[in-house]
C-alpha cells in the first residue's frame, strides 16, 4: 500500500476557487451527479460512493474546512458524513492545526480558530515577530498585538515559576525518598 502526501492547501478568506478543482464539480468530462453527496442516513452504498470520490479529491481538506467554517451540516463534505462532522463542528474553536498556524505566520490570509490564534501569538512571540507584523497577520491593532504579547510573556513566566516550584518540590521529595532507601531498616532477613 502506498500513501501519497499532498501539500496542504488552506482556503483563503473568501476564496471559493478551490471548488473548481473538486472531484464533485460536474464537467463535460466528469459527469458527477451532485446528489451522490447527499445520501440518506441509511444509504451505506451511496455514502461509500461519496467517500470514495472525496478520497480522490485534491481539495478535500479545503472542502472540510469550508463546511466547518460555514456551519454546513448537510451531505458528505471533505470525506465525512454529517454525523462524522458533528463533533468537529462543536469543537471547532479548539481545533489546533499547526499547518494553519504556519500558514498564517507565512502571511496567508486564512480562517483560523481561537486555539490557532493563540498558537500564532505564542509562535510570533517566540520567533520575535514584530508587533506590527503580528497585528497585520491577525488583522488587529498594534496596541492589541502588544497586549497579546504581554499576556503571552506573563503566561510563560508563570509557567516557568510553576515549573521551578514543581521541580523544587519533587527534588525535596526525591531527597526524602533517597534518604529512606539508604536507611538500614529493610529487616534482618539476611
Buried (B, 14 or more C-beta within 10 A) or exposed (E): EEEEEEEEBBBBEEBEEBBEEBBBEEEEEEEBEEEBBBBEEEEEEBBEBBBEBBEEBEBBBBBBBBBBBEEBEEBBBBBBBBEBBEEBBEEBEEBEBEEBBBBBBEEBEBBBBEBBBBBBBBBBBEEEBEBEBBBBBBEBEBEBBBEBBEEBEEEEEEEEEEEEEEEEEEEEEEEEEEEEEEEEEEEEEE
